Amino acid sequence: MKKVSDSRIGTIIRSIFNIRYWVDYDRLKSFTAYLGNGFKKMFVPQQSTTGESFKQAVRELHLDDAELLARQKGLYRLSILMVLIAIFMLGYTGYHVLYGTWRSILLSIVVMFIALALSFRYHFWYYQIKHRKLGVSIKEWYRQGLLGEKHE
């Protein structure tokens, strides 16, 4: 069997006008596949995996009750500190509304939201240590941790 060769003109034109190379087709294809898989992972419900229990985690990390209590208190204090920083940043944002620029307003709001996110994180961890339970849902944390409802 003889290999069919392309014409020289066709080869030259394809090498000059290599549109697939210009748009970086291979990288574009792999990136869109990556994005598609990311969206599938985000929006398609995943099978929940059984996590470790609180007792197993305590045993693996070699923690005792005194250490857990110290960490619980520390996380609660950090949570309160972050809320206070967020309140301060809200006031600072108000100051910038009156005397500052829109960039300083946006920056102050971003810092305030970061402080609130850290406050949530620390209080969530505090709640898990306090109730000796891992894998708490945000709904459960909100109802029992913040609103103070009793356990069912």
N, CA, C and O atoms as a GROMACS GRO file, in nm:
protein
  608
    1MET      N    1   0.084  -0.118   0.000
    1MET     CA    2   0.000   0.000   0.000
    1MET      C    3   0.088   0.124   0.000
    1MET      O    4   0.184   0.138   0.076
    2LYS      N    5   0.050   0.208  -0.086
    2LYS     CA    6   0.124   0.332  -0.100
    2LYS      C    7   0.056   0.440  -0.018
    2LYS      O    8  -0.066   0.456  -0.025
    3LYS      N    9   0.133   0.514   0.057
    3LYS     CA   10   0.079   0.623   0.139
    3LYS      C   11   0.043   0.740   0.048
    3LYS      O   12   0.123   0.783  -0.035
    4VAL      N   13  -0.079   0.789   0.066
    4VAL     CA   14  -0.124   0.902  -0.014
    4VAL      C   15  -0.067   1.027   0.049
    4VAL      O   16  -0.093   1.055   0.166
    5SER      N   17   0.008   1.102  -0.026
    5SER     CA   18   0.068   1.223   0.028
    5SER      C   19  -0.016   1.343  -0.011
    5SER      O   20  -0.080   1.345  -0.116
    6ASP      N   21  -0.015   1.444   0.076
    6ASP     CA   22  -0.087   1.566   0.048
    6ASP      C   23  -0.007   1.648  -0.051
    6ASP      O   24   0.113   1.629  -0.070
    7SER      N   25  -0.076   1.739  -0.113
    7SER     CA   26  -0.006   1.826  -0.207
    7SER      C   27   0.080   1.925  -0.129
    7SER      O   28   0.053   1.955  -0.013
    8ARG      N   29   0.182   1.973  -0.192
    8ARG     CA   30   0.272   2.066  -0.126
    8ARG      C   31   0.200   2.196  -0.094
    8ARG      O   32   0.222   2.254   0.013
    9ILE      N   33   0.117   2.242  -0.181
    9ILE     CA   34   0.046   2.368  -0.158
    9ILE      C   35  -0.047   2.353  -0.037
    9ILE      O   36  -0.054   2.443   0.047
   10GLY      N   37  -0.117   2.241  -0.029
   10GLY     CA   38  -0.205   2.219   0.086
   10GLY      C   39  -0.129   2.215   0.217
   10GLY      O   40  -0.174   2.270   0.317
   11THR      N   41  -0.014   2.151   0.216
   11THR     CA   42   0.069   2.144   0.336
   11THR      C   43   0.120   2.282   0.376
   11THR      O   44   0.119   2.317   0.495
   12ILE      N   45   0.163   2.361   0.279
   12ILE     CA   46   0.213   2.496   0.309
   12ILE      C   47   0.100   2.583   0.362
   12ILE      O   48   0.120   2.656   0.460
   13ILE      N   49  -0.016   2.577   0.300
   13ILE     CA   50  -0.130   2.660   0.346
   13ILE      C   51  -0.172   2.618   0.486
   13ILE      O   52  -0.200   2.704   0.570
   14ARG      N   53  -0.176   2.487   0.512
   14ARG     CA   54  -0.213   2.442   0.647
   14ARG      C   55  -0.110   2.482   0.751
   14ARG      O   56  -0.147   2.510   0.865
   15SER      N   57   0.016   2.487   0.715
   15SER     CA   58   0.118   2.528   0.811
   15SER      C   59   0.114   2.679   0.834
   15SER      O   60   0.146   2.725   0.944
   16ILE      N   61   0.075   2.756   0.733
   16ILE     CA   62   0.066   2.901   0.750
   16ILE      C   63  -0.062   2.938   0.824
   16ILE      O   64  -0.059   3.017   0.918
   17PHE      N   65  -0.173   2.880   0.782
   17PHE     CA   66  -0.303   2.911   0.843
   17PHE      C   67  -0.345   2.797   0.934
   17PHE      O   68  -0.445   2.729   0.909
   18ASN      N   69  -0.270   2.776   1.039
   18ASN     CA   70  -0.298   2.669   1.134
   18ASN      C   71  -0.390   2.724   1.244
   18ASN      O   72  -0.345   2.763   1.352
   19ILE      N   73  -0.519   2.727   1.214
   19ILE     CA   74  -0.617   2.787   1.305
   19ILE      C   75  -0.626   2.706   1.435
   19ILE      O   76  -0.644   2.763   1.542
   20ARG      N   77  -0.614   2.576   1.424
   20ARG     CA   78  -0.618   2.492   1.545
   20ARG      C   79  -0.507   2.532   1.642
   20ARG      O   80  -0.529   2.533   1.763
   21TYR      N   81  -0.391   2.565   1.592
   21TYR     CA   82  -0.280   2.610   1.675
   21TYR      C   83  -0.305   2.751   1.728
   21TYR      O   84  -0.272   2.782   1.842
   22TRP      N   85  -0.364   2.836   1.645
   22TRP     CA   86  -0.388   2.975   1.684
   22TRP      C   87  -0.482   2.984   1.804
   22TRP      O   88  -0.458   3.063   1.896
   23VAL      N   89  -0.588   2.905   1.804
   23VAL     CA   90  -0.685   2.912   1.914
   23VAL      C   91  -0.648   2.818   2.027
   23VAL      O   92  -0.719   2.809   2.127
   24ASP      N   93  -0.536   2.747   2.014
   24ASP     CA   94  -0.488   2.653   2.115
   24ASP      C   95  -0.598   2.553   2.149
   24ASP      O   96  -0.640   2.539   2.264
   25TYR      N   97  -0.643   2.484   2.045
   25TYR     CA   98  -0.760   2.398   2.054
   25TYR      C   99  -0.745   2.290   2.161
   25TYR      O  100  -0.840   2.266   2.236
   26ASP      N  101  -0.631   2.227   2.171
   26ASP     CA  102  -0.613   2.118   2.268
   26ASP      C  103  -0.628   2.168   2.411
   26ASP      O  104  -0.695   2.104   2.493
   27ARG      N  105  -0.567   2.281   2.441
   27ARG     CA  106  -0.579   2.336   2.576
   27ARG      C  107  -0.722   2.384   2.602
   27ARG      O  108  -0.775   2.366   2.712
   28LEU      N  109  -0.784   2.446   2.501
   28LEU     CA  110  -0.922   2.493   2.514
   28LEU      C  111  -1.016   2.376   2.541
   28LEU      O  112  -1.106   2.386   2.624
   29LYS      N  113  -0.995   2.266   2.470
   29LYS     CA  114  -1.078   2.146   2.488
   29LYS      C  115  -1.061   2.089   2.629
   29LYS      O  116  -1.160   2.054   2.694
   30SER      N  117  -0.937   2.078   2.676
   30SER     CA  118  -0.915   2.022   2.809
   30SER      C  119  -0.968   2.115   2.918
   30SER      O  120  -1.019   2.068   3.020
   31PHE      N  121  -0.957   2.247   2.898
   31PHE     CA  122  -1.007   2.341   2.998
   31PHE      C  123  -1.160   2.337   3.006
   31PHE      O  124  -1.216   2.342   3.115
   32THR      N  125  -1.228   2.329   2.891
   32THR     CA  126  -1.374   2.322   2.895
   32THR      C  127  -1.420   2.190   2.957
   32THR      O  128  -1.521   2.186   3.027
   33ALA      N  129  -1.346   2.082   2.934
   33ALA     CA  130  -1.380   1.955   2.999
   33ALA      C  131  -1.360   1.967   3.150
   33ALA      O  132  -1.441   1.914   3.227
   34TYR      N  133  -1.255   2.036   3.193
   34TYR     CA  134  -1.230   2.059   3.335
   34TYR      C  135  -1.343   2.140   3.397
   34TYR      O  136  -1.392   2.108   3.505
   35LEU      N  137  -1.384   2.248   3.328
   35LEU     CA  138  -1.495   2.329   3.378
   35LEU      C  139  -1.625   2.249   3.385
   35LEU      O  140  -1.699   2.258   3.483
   36GLY      N  141  -1.651   2.170   3.281
   36GLY     CA  142  -1.772   2.088   3.280
   36GLY      C  143  -1.775   1.990   3.396
   36GLY      O  144  -1.878   1.974   3.462
   37ASN      N  145  -1.663   1.925   3.422
   37ASN     CA  146  -1.655   1.832   3.535
   37ASN      C  147  -1.672   1.904   3.668
   37ASN      O  148  -1.733   1.852   3.761
   38GLY      N  149  -1.616   2.026   3.676
   38GLY     CA  150  -1.632   2.105   3.799
   38GLY      C  151  -1.777   2.141   3.824
   38GLY      O  152  -1.825   2.132   3.937
   39PHE      N  153  -1.848   2.183   3.719
   39PHE     CA  154  -1.990   2.217   3.735
   39PHE      C  155  -2.072   2.094   3.769
   39PHE      O  156  -2.165   2.102   3.849
   40LYS      N  157  -2.039   1.980   3.708
   40LYS     CA  158  -2.110   1.857   3.743
   40LYS      C  159  -2.091   1.824   3.891
   40LYS      O  160  -2.185   1.786   3.960
   41LYS      N  161  -1.967   1.841   3.937
   41LYS     CA  162  -1.938   1.810   4.077
   41LYS      C  163  -2.012   1.906   4.170
   41LYS      O  164  -2.054   1.867   4.280
   42MET      N  165  -2.027   2.032   4.125
   42MET     CA  166  -2.093   2.132   4.209
   42MET      C  167  -2.244   2.115   4.214
   42MET      O  168  -2.305   2.128   4.320
   43PHE      N  169  -2.306   2.086   4.099
   43PHE     CA  170  -2.451   2.093   4.091
   43PHE      C  171  -2.520   1.957   4.088
   43PHE      O  172  -2.642   1.951   4.109
   44VAL      N  173  -2.449   1.850   4.062
   44VAL     CA  174  -2.509   1.717   4.066
   44VAL      C  175  -2.486   1.661   4.205
   44VAL      O  176  -2.372   1.658   4.252
   45PRO      N  177  -2.593   1.615   4.272
   45PRO     CA  178  -2.574   1.562   4.408
   45PRO      C  179  -2.478   1.443   4.409
   45PRO      O  180  -2.490   1.351   4.330
   46GLN      N  181  -2.384   1.449   4.501
   46GLN     CA  182  -2.284   1.343   4.515
   46GLN      C  183  -2.327   1.246   4.625
   46GLN      O  184  -2.402   1.282   4.716
   47GLN      N  185  -2.278   1.125   4.615
   47GLN     CA  186  -2.303   1.028   4.720
   47GLN      C  187  -2.224   1.068   4.844
   47GLN      O  188  -2.104   1.095   4.836
   48SER      N  189  -2.291   1.072   4.956
   48SER     CA  190  -2.222   1.112   5.078
   48SER      C  191  -2.136   0.996   5.128
   48SER      O  192  -2.177   0.880   5.128
   49THR      N  193  -2.017   1.031   5.169
   49THR     CA  194  -1.927   0.930   5.224
   49THR      C  195  -1.935   0.936   5.376
   49THR      O  196  -1.955   1.043   5.434
   50THR      N  197  -1.920   0.823   5.436
   50THR     CA  198  -1.926   0.820   5.582
   50THR      C  199  -1.795   0.875   5.636
   50THR      O  200  -1.688   0.822   5.607
   51GLY      N  201  -1.806   0.979   5.715
   51GLY     CA  202  -1.688   1.040   5.775
   51GLY      C  203  -1.655   0.974   5.907
   51GLY      O  204  -1.727   0.886   5.955
   52GLU      N  205  -1.546   1.017   5.963
   52GLU     CA  206  -1.507   0.961   6.091
   52GLU      C  207  -1.588   1.024   6.203
   52GLU      O  208  -1.637   1.137   6.191
   53SER      N  209  -1.603   0.952   6.310
   53SER     CA  210  -1.677   1.004   6.424
   53SER      C  211  -1.586   1.094   6.507
   53SER      O  212  -1.464   1.098   6.488
   54PHE      N  213  -1.647   1.166   6.599
   54PHE     CA  214  -1.571   1.257   6.683
   54PHE      C  215  -1.474   1.179   6.771
   54PHE      O  216  -1.360   1.222   6.791
   55LYS      N  217  -1.518   1.066   6.822
   55LYS     CA  218  -1.432   0.985   6.909
   55LYS      C  219  -1.310   0.934   6.833
   55LYS      O  220  -1.199   0.930   6.888
   56GLN      N  221  -1.328   0.894   6.707
   56GLN     CA  222  -1.216   0.847   6.627
   56GLN      C  223  -1.116   0.960   6.603
   56GLN      O  224  -0.994   0.940   6.611
   57ALA      N  225  -1.167   1.080   6.574
   57ALA     CA  226  -1.079   1.194   6.548
   57ALA      C  227  -1.001   1.230   6.674
   57ALA      O  228  -0.881   1.260   6.666
   58VAL      N  229  -1.066   1.227   6.789
   58VAL     CA  230  -0.998   1.258   6.915
   58VAL      C  231  -0.890   1.154   6.943
   58VAL      O  232  -0.781   1.188   6.988
   59ARG      N  233  -0.922   1.029   6.916
   59ARG     CA  234  -0.826   0.922   6.941
   59ARG      C  235  -0.706   0.934   6.846
   59ARG      O  236  -0.592   0.914   6.888
   60GLU      N  237  -0.730   0.965   6.718
   60GLU     CA  238  -0.621   0.978   6.621
   60GLU      C  239  -0.531   1.097   6.651
   60GLU      O  240  -0.410   1.091   6.629
   61LEU      N  241  -0.590   1.207   6.700
   61LEU     CA  242  -0.513   1.328   6.728
   61LEU      C  243  -0.457   1.330   6.870
   61LEU      O  244  -0.388   1.425   6.908
   62HIS      N  245  -0.485   1.227   6.949
   62HIS     CA  246  -0.435   1.214   7.086
   62HIS      C  247  -0.473   1.337   7.170
   62HIS      O  248  -0.387   1.400   7.232
   63LEU      N  249  -0.601   1.369   7.171
   63LEU     CA  250  -0.650   1.484   7.248
   63LEU      C  251  -0.720   1.434   7.374
   63LEU      O  252  -0.783   1.328   7.372
   64ASP      N  253  -0.709   1.510   7.481
   64ASP     CA  254  -0.784   1.478   7.602
   64ASP      C  255  -0.889   1.586   7.624
   64ASP      O  256  -0.895   1.684   7.549
   65ASP      N  257  -0.971   1.568   7.727
   65ASP     CA  258  -1.082   1.661   7.751
   65ASP      C  259  -1.034   1.802   7.784
   65ASP      O  260  -1.098   1.899   7.745
   66ALA      N  261  -0.922   1.813   7.854
   66ALA     CA  262  -0.870   1.946   7.888
   66ALA      C  263  -0.828   2.022   7.762
   66ALA      O  264  -0.854   2.141   7.748
   67GLU      N  265  -0.763   1.950   7.671
   67GLU     CA  266  -0.722   2.014   7.545
   67GLU      C  267  -0.843   2.053   7.462
   67GLU      O  268  -0.846   2.161   7.402
   68LEU      N  269  -0.943   1.966   7.458
   68LEU     CA  270  -1.064   1.997   7.382
   68LEU      C  271  -1.134   2.120   7.439
   68LEU      O  272  -1.182   2.205   7.365
   69LEU      N  273  -1.140   2.128   7.571
   69LEU     CA  274  -1.203   2.243   7.635
   69LEU      C  275  -1.125   2.372   7.605
   69LEU      O  276  -1.184   2.476   7.581
   70ALA      N  277  -0.992   2.363   7.607
   70ALA     CA  278  -0.910   2.481   7.576
   70ALA      C  279  -0.930   2.524   7.432
   70ALA      O  280  -0.942   2.644   7.404
   71ARG      N  281  -0.935   2.430   7.340
   71ARG     CA  282  -0.958   2.464   7.200
   71ARG      C  283  -1.098   2.520   7.179
   71ARG      O  284  -1.118   2.612   7.100
   72GLN      N  285  -1.194   2.464   7.250
   72GLN     CA  286  -1.332   2.513   7.240
   72GLN      C  287  -1.340   2.658   7.284
   72GLN      O  288  -1.401   2.741   7.216
   73LYS      N  289  -1.280   2.690   7.397
   73LYS     CA  290  -1.281   2.828   7.446
   73LYS      C  291  -1.206   2.921   7.351
   73LYS      O  292  -1.251   3.033   7.324
   74GLY      N  293  -1.093   2.875   7.299
   74GLY     CA  294  -1.015   2.956   7.206
   74GLY      C  295  -1.092   2.985   7.078
   74GLY      O  296  -1.088   3.097   7.028
   75LEU      N  297  -1.160   2.885   7.025
   75LEU     CA  298  -1.238   2.906   6.903
   75LEU      C  299  -1.354   3.002   6.928
   75LEU      O  300  -1.387   3.084   6.842
   76TYR      N  301  -1.417   2.992   7.046
   76TYR     CA  302  -1.527   3.084   7.077
   76TYR      C  303  -1.475   3.228   7.086
   76TYR      O  304  -1.538   3.320   7.035
   77ARG      N  305  -1.360   3.246   7.151
   77ARG     CA  306  -1.302   3.381   7.161
   77ARG      C  307  -1.264   3.435   7.023
   77ARG      O  308  -1.286   3.553   6.995
   78LEU      N  309  -1.207   3.351   6.939
   78LEU     CA  310  -1.173   3.394   6.803
   78LEU      C  311  -1.297   3.433   6.724
   78LEU      O  312  -1.296   3.530   6.648
   79SER      N  313  -1.404   3.357   6.743
   79SER     CA  314  -1.529   3.389   6.674
   79SER      C  315  -1.582   3.525   6.717
   79SER      O  316  -1.623   3.605   6.632
   80ILE      N  317  -1.581   3.551   6.846
   80ILE     CA  318  -1.628   3.681   6.897
   80ILE      C  319  -1.536   3.793   6.847
   80ILE      O  320  -1.584   3.900   6.809
   81LEU      N  321  -1.405   3.769   6.848
   81LEU     CA  322  -1.310   3.870   6.800
   81LEU      C  323  -1.336   3.904   6.653
   81LEU      O  324  -1.333   4.021   6.615
   82MET      N  325  -1.362   3.804   6.571
   82MET     CA  326  -1.389   3.829   6.429
   82MET      C  327  -1.519   3.906   6.409
   82MET      O  328  -1.528   3.989   6.319
   83VAL      N  329  -1.619   3.879   6.491
   83VAL     CA  330  -1.744   3.957   6.482
   83VAL      C  331  -1.717   4.101   6.520
   83VAL      O  332  -1.769   4.193   6.456
   84LEU      N  333  -1.637   4.124   6.624
   84LEU     CA  334  -1.603   4.261   6.663
   84LEU      C  335  -1.524   4.333   6.553
   84LEU      O  336  -1.547   4.451   6.527
   85ILE      N  337  -1.433   4.262   6.490
   85ILE     CA  338  -1.358   4.322   6.378
   85ILE      C  339  -1.453   4.355   6.264
   85ILE      O  340  -1.439   4.460   6.200
   86ALA      N  341  -1.550   4.268   6.237
   86ALA     CA  342  -1.647   4.294   6.131
   86ALA      C  343  -1.732   4.417   6.164
   86ALA      O  344  -1.762   4.497   6.076
   87ILE      N  345  -1.772   4.431   6.290
   87ILE     CA  346  -1.849   4.549   6.331
   87ILE      C  347  -1.765   4.675   6.316
   87ILE      O  348  -1.813   4.778   6.268
   88PHE      N  349  -1.638   4.667   6.357
   88PHE     CA  350  -1.548   4.781   6.339
   88PHE      C  351  -1.536   4.817   6.191
   88PHE      O  352  -1.539   4.934   6.155
   89MET      N  353  -1.520   4.716   6.105
   89MET     CA  354  -1.507   4.741   5.962
   89MET      C  355  -1.635   4.799   5.903
   89MET      O  356  -1.630   4.877   5.808
   90LEU      N  357  -1.750   4.762   5.957
   90LEU     CA  358  -1.876   4.821   5.912
   90LEU      C  359  -1.877   4.970   5.945
   90LEU      O  360  -1.918   5.052   5.862
   91GLY      N  361  -1.834   5.006   6.065
   91GLY     CA  362  -1.824   5.147   6.101
   91GLY      C  363  -1.723   5.220   6.015
   91GLY      O  364  -1.745   5.334   5.974
   92TYR      N  365  -1.611   5.155   5.988
   92TYR     CA  366  -1.508   5.214   5.903
   92TYR      C  367  -1.560   5.234   5.760
   92TYR      O  368  -1.525   5.331   5.693
   93THR      N  369  -1.643   5.140   5.715
   93THR     CA  370  -1.706   5.155   5.584
   93THR      C  371  -1.797   5.277   5.583
   93THR      O  372  -1.801   5.352   5.486
   94GLY      N  373  -1.872   5.296   5.692
   94GLY     CA  374  -1.956   5.415   5.703
   94GLY      C  375  -1.875   5.543   5.697
   94GLY      O  376  -1.916   5.641   5.635
   95TYR      N  377  -1.760   5.543   5.762
   95TYR     CA  378  -1.672   5.659   5.756
   95TYR      C  379  -1.629   5.686   5.612
   95TYR      O  380  -1.627   5.801   5.567
   96HIS      N  381  -1.594   5.578   5.541
   96HIS     CA  382  -1.552   5.596   5.402
   96HIS      C  383  -1.667   5.638   5.311
   96HIS      O  384  -1.645   5.704   5.209
   97VAL      N  385  -1.788   5.600   5.346
   97VAL     CA  386  -1.903   5.647   5.268
   97VAL      C  387  -1.911   5.799   5.275
   97VAL      O  388  -1.942   5.865   5.176
   98LEU      N  389  -1.884   5.853   5.393
   98LEU     CA  390  -1.892   5.998   5.410
   98LEU      C  391  -1.769   6.071   5.357
   98LEU      O  392  -1.783   6.176   5.294
   99TYR      N  393  -1.650   6.018   5.382
   99TYR     CA  394  -1.528   6.094   5.353
   99TYR      C  395  -1.432   6.026   5.255
   99TYR      O  396  -1.333   6.087   5.216
  100GLY      N  397  -1.457   5.905   5.217
  100GLY     CA  398  -1.359   5.831   5.138
  100GLY      C  399  -1.399   5.816   4.993
  100GLY      O  400  -1.486   5.885   4.942
  101THR      N  401  -1.332   5.722   4.929
  101THR     CA  402  -1.358   5.693   4.789
  101THR      C  403  -1.430   5.559   4.779
  101THR      O  404  -1.439   5.483   4.875
  102TRP      N  405  -1.481   5.532   4.661
  102TRP     CA  406  -1.554   5.408   4.642
  102TRP      C  407  -1.462   5.286   4.654
  102TRP      O  408  -1.507   5.179   4.692
  103ARG      N  409  -1.334   5.302   4.621
  103ARG     CA  410  -1.240   5.190   4.634
  103ARG      C  411  -1.219   5.154   4.781
  103ARG      O  412  -1.213   5.036   4.816
  104SER      N  413  -1.208   5.254   4.865
  104SER     CA  414  -1.190   5.225   5.008
  104SER      C  415  -1.317   5.164   5.066
  104SER      O  416  -1.309   5.081   5.157
  105ILE      N  417  -1.432   5.204   5.016
  105ILE     CA  418  -1.558   5.144   5.061
  105ILE      C  419  -1.561   4.996   5.025
  105ILE      O  420  -1.593   4.912   5.109
  106LEU      N  421  -1.527   4.965   4.900
  106LEU     CA  422  -1.526   4.825   4.857
  106LEU      C  423  -1.425   4.741   4.935
  106LEU      O  424  -1.454   4.628   4.974
  107LEU      N  425  -1.308   4.797   4.957
  107LEU     CA  426  -1.206   4.724   5.032
  107LEU      C  427  -1.251   4.698   5.176
  107LEU      O  428  -1.229   4.590   5.229
  108SER      N  429  -1.314   4.797   5.238
  108SER     CA  430  -1.362   4.779   5.375
  108SER      C  431  -1.472   4.673   5.381
  108SER      O  432  -1.477   4.595   5.476
  109ILE      N  433  -1.559   4.672   5.281
  109ILE     CA  434  -1.665   4.571   5.278
  109ILE      C  435  -1.606   4.432   5.260
  109ILE      O  436  -1.651   4.336   5.323
  110VAL      N  437  -1.506   4.419   5.174
  110VAL     CA  438  -1.442   4.289   5.152
  110VAL      C  439  -1.377   4.240   5.281
  110VAL      O  440  -1.390   4.123   5.317
  111VAL      N  441  -1.306   4.327   5.351
  111VAL     CA  442  -1.242   4.288   5.477
  111VAL      C  443  -1.348   4.249   5.581
  111VAL      O  444  -1.327   4.156   5.658
  112MET      N  445  -1.460   4.321   5.582
  112MET     CA  446  -1.568   4.288   5.675
  112MET      C  447  -1.623   4.148   5.646
  112MET      O  448  -1.646   4.070   5.738
  113PHE      N  449  -1.644   4.115   5.517
  113PHE     CA  450  -1.695   3.983   5.482
  113PHE      C  451  -1.593   3.872   5.514
  113PHE      O  452  -1.632   3.762   5.552
  114ILE      N  453  -1.467   3.901   5.499
  114ILE     CA  454  -1.364   3.802   5.537
  114ILE      C  455  -1.370   3.776   5.687
  114ILE      O  456  -1.360   3.662   5.731
  115ALA      N  457  -1.385   3.883   5.765
  115ALA     CA  458  -1.395   3.866   5.911
  115ALA      C  459  -1.520   3.786   5.948
  115ALA      O  460  -1.515   3.703   6.038
  116LEU      N  461  -1.631   3.811   5.878
  116LEU     CA  462  -1.753   3.735   5.907
  116LEU      C  463  -1.738   3.588   5.866
  116LEU      O  464  -1.788   3.499   5.935
  117ALA      N  465  -1.670   3.562   5.756
  117ALA     CA  466  -1.647   3.423   5.715
  117ALA      C  467  -1.560   3.350   5.816
  117ALA      O  468  -1.586   3.234   5.849
  118LEU      N  469  -1.457   3.417   5.866
  118LEU     CA  470  -1.372   3.355   5.969
  118LEU      C  471  -1.449   3.334   6.098
  118LEU      O  472  -1.430   3.233   6.166
  119SER      N  473  -1.536   3.428   6.132
  119SER     CA  474  -1.618   3.413   6.251
  119SER      C  475  -1.709   3.291   6.238
  119SER      O  476  -1.724   3.214   6.333
  120PHE      N  477  -1.769   3.273   6.120
  120PHE     CA  478  -1.852   3.155   6.097
  120PHE      C  479  -1.769   3.028   6.112
  120PHE      O  480  -1.813   2.933   6.177
  121ARG      N  481  -1.652   3.026   6.052
  121ARG     CA  482  -1.568   2.906   6.057
  121ARG      C  483  -1.534   2.869   6.200
  121ARG      O  484  -1.549   2.754   6.241
  122TYR      N  485  -1.488   2.968   6.277
  122TYR     CA  486  -1.448   2.939   6.414
  122TYR      C  487  -1.567   2.898   6.500
  122TYR      O  488  -1.553   2.808   6.583
  123HIS      N  489  -1.682   2.960   6.482
  123HIS     CA  490  -1.798   2.922   6.562
  123HIS      C  491  -1.849   2.784   6.522
  123HIS      O  492  -1.896   2.709   6.608
  124PHE      N  493  -1.840   2.751   6.395
  124PHE     CA  494  -1.881   2.618   6.349
  124PHE      C  495  -1.793   2.511   6.412
  124PHE      O  496  -1.843   2.408   6.458
  125TRP      N  497  -1.662   2.535   6.415
  125TRP     CA  498  -1.572   2.440   6.480
  125TRP      C  499  -1.600   2.432   6.630
  125TRP      O  500  -1.598   2.324   6.689
  126TYR      N  501  -1.626   2.546   6.692
  126TYR     CA  502  -1.660   2.551   6.834
  126TYR      C  503  -1.784   2.466   6.861
  126TYR      O  504  -1.788   2.390   6.957
  127TYR      N  505  -1.885   2.482   6.775
  127TYR     CA  506  -2.009   2.406   6.792
  127TYR      C  507  -1.983   2.256   6.781
  127TYR      O  508  -2.039   2.178   6.859
  128GLN      N  509  -1.901   2.214   6.687
  128GLN     CA  510  -1.873   2.072   6.671
  128GLN      C  511  -1.799   2.016   6.792
  128GLN      O  512  -1.827   1.904   6.834
  129ILE      N  513  -1.706   2.092   6.847
  129ILE     CA  514  -1.634   2.043   6.965
  129ILE      C  515  -1.727   2.042   7.085
  129ILE      O  516  -1.724   1.948   7.165
  130LYS      N  517  -1.810   2.144   7.099
  130LYS     CA  518  -1.900   2.153   7.214
  130LYS      C  519  -1.998   2.037   7.217
  130LYS      O  520  -2.025   1.981   7.323
  131HIS      N  521  -2.051   2.000   7.101
  131HIS     CA  522  -2.150   1.893   7.095
  131HIS      C  523  -2.089   1.757   7.062
  131HIS      O  524  -2.161   1.659   7.046
  132ARG      N  525  -1.955   1.751   7.053
  132ARG     CA  526  -1.883   1.626   7.029
  132ARG      C  527  -1.941   1.552   6.908
  132ARG      O  528  -1.973   1.434   6.914
  133LYS      N  529  -1.954   1.627   6.796
  133LYS     CA  530  -2.018   1.570   6.680
  133LYS      C  531  -1.955   1.628   6.554
  133LYS      O  532  -1.951   1.750   6.537
  134LEU      N  533  -1.905   1.543   6.465
  134LEU     CA  534  -1.852   1.588   6.337
  134LEU      C  535  -1.959   1.572   6.229
  134LEU      O  536  -2.052   1.493   6.244
  135GLY      N  537  -1.945   1.646   6.121
  135GLY     CA  538  -2.040   1.635   6.011
  135GLY      C  539  -2.171   1.706   6.038
  135GLY      O  540  -2.275   1.664   5.988
  136VAL      N  541  -2.168   1.812   6.115
  136VAL     CA  542  -2.288   1.889   6.146
  136VAL      C  543  -2.328   1.968   6.022
  136VAL      O  544  -2.242   2.025   5.954
  137SER      N  545  -2.457   1.973   5.992
  137SER     CA  546  -2.502   2.053   5.879
  137SER      C  547  -2.510   2.200   5.919
  137SER      O  548  -2.517   2.233   6.038
  138ILE      N  549  -2.507   2.286   5.821
  138ILE     CA  550  -2.515   2.430   5.848
  138ILE      C  551  -2.651   2.464   5.907
  138ILE      O  552  -2.663   2.551   5.993
  139LYS      N  553  -2.754   2.393   5.861
  139LYS     CA  554  -2.888   2.417   5.914
  139LYS      C  555  -2.893   2.383   6.063
  139LYS      O  556  -2.950   2.458   6.142
  140GLU      N  557  -2.835   2.271   6.100
  140GLU     CA  558  -2.832   2.232   6.241
  140GLU      C  559  -2.751   2.331   6.324
  140GLU      O  560  -2.792   2.369   6.434
  141TRP      N  561  -2.636   2.374   6.271
  141TRP     CA  562  -2.554   2.474   6.341
  141TRP      C  563  -2.632   2.603   6.359
  141TRP      O  564  -2.628   2.664   6.466
  142TYR      N  565  -2.703   2.646   6.256
  142TYR     CA  566  -2.778   2.771   6.264
  142TYR      C  567  -2.890   2.762   6.367
  142TYR      O  568  -2.908   2.853   6.449
  143ARG      N  569  -2.965   2.652   6.363
  143ARG     CA  570  -3.080   2.641   6.454
  143ARG      C  571  -3.037   2.621   6.599
  143ARG      O  572  -3.093   2.683   6.690
  144GLN      N  573  -2.939   2.535   6.621
  144GLN     CA  574  -2.902   2.504   6.758
  144GLN      C  575  -2.786   2.589   6.808
  144GLN      O  576  -2.781   2.623   6.926
  145GLY      N  577  -2.693   2.622   6.721
  145GLY     CA  578  -2.576   2.698   6.763
  145GLY      C  579  -2.603   2.846   6.777
  145GLY      O  580  -2.556   2.910   6.872
  146LEU      N  581  -2.678   2.903   6.683
  146LEU     CA  582  -2.704   3.046   6.687
  146LEU      C  583  -2.839   3.081   6.749
  146LEU      O  584  -2.848   3.168   6.835
  147LEU      N  585  -2.945   3.012   6.704
  147LEU     CA  586  -3.078   3.044   6.755
  147LEU      C  587  -3.104   2.983   6.892
  147LEU      O  588  -3.194   3.030   6.963
  148GLY      N  589  -3.030   2.882   6.930
  148GLY     CA  590  -3.041   2.825   7.063
  148GLY      C  591  -3.152   2.724   7.081
  148GLY      O  592  -3.195   2.701   7.194
  149GLU      N  593  -3.201   2.664   6.973
  149GLU     CA  594  -3.303   2.561   6.987
  149GLU      C  595  -3.244   2.439   7.056
  149GLU      O  596  -3.124   2.413   7.047
  150LYS      N  597  -3.328   2.365   7.124
  150LYS     CA  598  -3.283   2.245   7.194
  150LYS      C  599  -3.271   2.129   7.096
  150LYS      O  600  -3.331   2.131   6.989
  151HIS      N  601  -3.193   2.029   7.134
  151HIS     CA  602  -3.174   1.910   7.050
  151HIS      C  603  -3.306   1.836   7.038
  151HIS      O  604  -3.387   1.834   7.131
  152GLU      N  605  -3.326   1.775   6.921
  152GLU     CA  606  -3.449   1.695   6.903
  152GLU      C  607  -3.436   1.561   6.967
  152GLU      O  608  -3.529   1.481   6.962
   0.00000   0.00000   0.00000
